[in-house]
Amino acid sequence: MKAAVCRAFGEALVIEDVDLRAPQAGEVEVEIKACAICHSDILYAEGAWGGVLPAVYGHEAAGVVRATGDGVTGGYAPGDTVLVTLLRACGHCPSCAGGRPARCETGNDPASGPLSMPDGGVLGQGLQTGAFAERVVVDQSQLAPIPDDIPMEAACLLSCGVITGVGAVTNTARVPAGASVVVIGAGGVGLNAIQGAAISGAARIFAVDIAEDKLDTAMEFGATHGVLANSDKPHRQVKALNGGRGVDFVFVTVGSARAYQDAPKYLCVGGTLVMVGMPPSGAKVTYEPVMVAASSHTMKGSNMGDTLLARDIPWLVEMYRQGRLKLDELVTRRYRLDQINEAIADTKAGNARRNVIVFD
């Protein structure tokens, strides 16, 4: 099959023929119909977090089941339409047993996955998925059924960007009705955090970004106010608009150390900072413990929105059907697999909510 292979960090991906073995016990083969470009894929391909090379990245995908291995218990059968995610859960570690499969503690070696080069050489399955390819073989825990009448290029966004943003609000932070919220970064994940806050009934939702056009878009997705991050003391502007006090929750949805450094300034006493965006390894910020303690601040990490696929995907699909969750509007442009480097460049330039690779 064809796949976009990363052979060296920071270099263009190469479309190559690669081998994909048949699904083994508990695994499912899926023909990919759409896979979005996520910034995590870009950062991995740039070497921000290391990893095995060569590798195939891509993890925000949707497609059709083509084959199943022995012991698949999810009821999946050829022809079923599914999401393909990076959320691989062992089912028995303390996190999985405690109902938090997004925090699964069982590691997985990307070099021993189902992909290989035609000569038998190692080919890493990036983010446990490898969906910048015509097909994938993944663990059944990484799938979620979806209705076949939702456009695949919209549905695939549920696999990462939507659940990460919405889930950070509804699962990790559990924002209550009437709360005030700041979302730093109005990109793909940030827009979904804004949608999550609106669905949760937040009274004021402040979008903070360096691009004015992104603030305009944020208003379309549910923000009540937009503040330029590079303006003079934006945290003071937010407080003035919020009745003179800081906000209850701040969500940092960009992988920027500067954004994390400034985030606590927006909080009220007793406020919560939720860390969603992932800077490259080695990036650091400094906080004064005395200020965190004196202000009773909480800092929480949110990986993939603490998503429980069996619970959250049906709910999000229903929100979409009711018109309360925007998916189609998140898709900026569609590309073929052989145009993936163009799609990545456009995403890096900040021109896209989500660019999507669409397969025939």
Secondary structure, DSSP 8 states (H G I E B T S, - for coil): -EEEEE-STTS--EEEE-EE----TTEEEEEEEEEE--HHHHHHHTTTT---SSEE---EEEEEEEEE-TT--S---TT-EEEE-S----S-SHHHHTT-GGG------GGGSSEE-TTS-B-EEGGGT--SBSEEEEEGGGEEE--TTS-HHHHGGGGTHHHHHHHIIIIII---TT-EEEEE--SHHHHHHHHHHHHHT-SEEEEEES-HHHHHHHHHTT-SEEEETTSS-HHHHHHHHTTTS-EEEEEE-S--HHHHHHGGGGEEEEEEEEE-S---TT------HHHHHHTT-EEEE-SGGG--HHHHHHHHHHHHHTTSS-SGGGEEEEE-GGGHHHHHHHHHTT--SEEEEE--
